[in-house]
Amino acid sequence: MNPLTYLLLQMGLEGKGLIGEHTIRQVQIVPDEELPLMLLAQLADRKLVAYYSESLSSDLQAQLGACISSIEFPEIDPILDILKLHKIQSDTGHYKTYLFPPQPATNPEVTCLSKQDPGIQTFGFDCFAEQVYAMERDSRIVSACVSVREDKNCGEAWVYTDPAYRRQGLAKKVASAWAHSLIRIGKVPFYSHKIDNVASASLAGALQLQPVFEELSITLCTS
């Protein structure tokens, strides 16, 4: 697949659908996700693509599109200035998304548990996907990875390790097991983080993940 295909897959995972070439709408309600006013992404092949909410007029979309042609990613101020001229106050999130390379068979230290498992519930991972990949220390779960979102095509990882057990490679093991489980059934495993999340970027490096795109998500400011 090319990088744009992966971007569209993740957009679908977040409930976003295309209407036309560059216009998006929310086609499915996904917890903690909202339709951005504008999504600007730089793909791994350096191509820059933009998508606009259907709530923005065609004239405003055209103005934003013309602005994009004159900026360098992730420069965003000229875009925000245009929105302000239209009396639109906005917030911006900057994220980086990766692909997992083929993963080895599940580490025997990692256990696949149901989200109904009492240990998973105590760990706080019972509100995500059904299967959770976890590791125990001292008779309790201390590290786990689960699909924070998953559909028929792909999933996105959520990883957490108890602070007392970090820097032992546990997050790498559970994330690898999670990714292996998706790849085995033909799904694409994604890993994403905010651009300034140093710990998550470090885990991506340890797992030798492949950067596939960075995105700027511009949302309506509600405060």
Secondary structure, DSSP 8 states (H G I E B T S, - for coil): --HHHHHHHHHHHTTEEESSSSEEEE-S--TT----SEEEEEETTS-EEEEEETTS-HHHHHHHHHHHTT--TT--HHHHHHHHHTT--EEEEEEEEEE-----S--TT-EEEETTSHHHHHHT-TTS-SEEEEEEETTEEEEEEEEEEE-SSEEEEEEEE-GGG-SSSHHHHHHHHHHHHHHHTT-EEEEEEETT-HHHHHHHHHTT-EEEEEEEEEEE---
